[in-house]
């Protein structure tokens, strides 16, 4: 919703912009967000226009995060833990020897019950140890196969995302495009009031959001692997938002 102080009517737009001198108030846009509110008049009586801008850029992923796990069930917690520890040692060694930096992301041991009777019956204990490592997108399939062949009983996720360097690059591109979007909107608003946009007086940047590409895969046992694994990852998107206040001439 667009509010022009001193004008006869209102003009709708995709974001919230307000221009004018006194009692100017921004209104919420169609998504429920609220853009900036214009300043009244500054010390020399000039007016301002405040406009929000958004932009999204995308790129092919340059990083894959693979999560695998080992599970085992036994009659007691110690036996379950021991089985998992042995398999994880083999798995960790294989991954490390292949050049991956492996880290533990989860570990738990919990009782397992049978609820089919009148009361629950303890049937054993399940141990779970999850590992995570990073690789290149092209190598993700062979990395999954290596893990499964060396004791991983489940592949919890394969996420295609961006390295810190690539993420920072796309964030800059998204922010620059968002600023251009904000100025274009401000110029449209100002033109409707027979005014023009001058220098920007203030910028407020929202957080840049990264949306990685998730590929959900699951192996229950190494025997389920079958043929070699391959992935076709989609693009990773980075979005940014800004609110800019301009001098109104």
Number of C-alpha atoms within 10 A of each C-alpha: 16 21 20 21 17 11 10 6 9 11 10 12 14 13 23 26 33 27 30 24 19 13 11 17 19 21 19 15 17 12 8 8 10 15 21 22 21 24 22 18 13 11 7 6 9 14 19 28 31 30 30 27 26 20 21 19 18 16 15 16 23 18 21 24 18 23 23 25 26 26 25 19 21 18 14 16 16 12 17 21 22 14 16 22 18 12 20 22 12 15 24 21 15 17 17 12 10 11 10 16 13 17 13 14 13 11 14 11 17 14 15 16 13 11 10 8 7 6 9 11 12 13 14 17 20 21 24 20 21 20 21 20 19 20 18 15 22 16 15 22 18 14 22 25 19 17 24 24 16 19 23 29 23 21 24 18 17 26 21 29 27 25 13 10 9 15 21 14 11 23 23 15 18 24 25 18 21 24 23 16 19 25 24 16 21 28 20 15 26 22 12 13 15 9 14 17 20 16 11 15 12 11 15 11 15 13 11 20 15 19 15 19 19 16 16 10 12 15 17 14 16 16 10 11 15 8 7 10 14 15 14 10 19 16 18 21 22 24 22 25 23 25 23 23 28 25 18 20 14
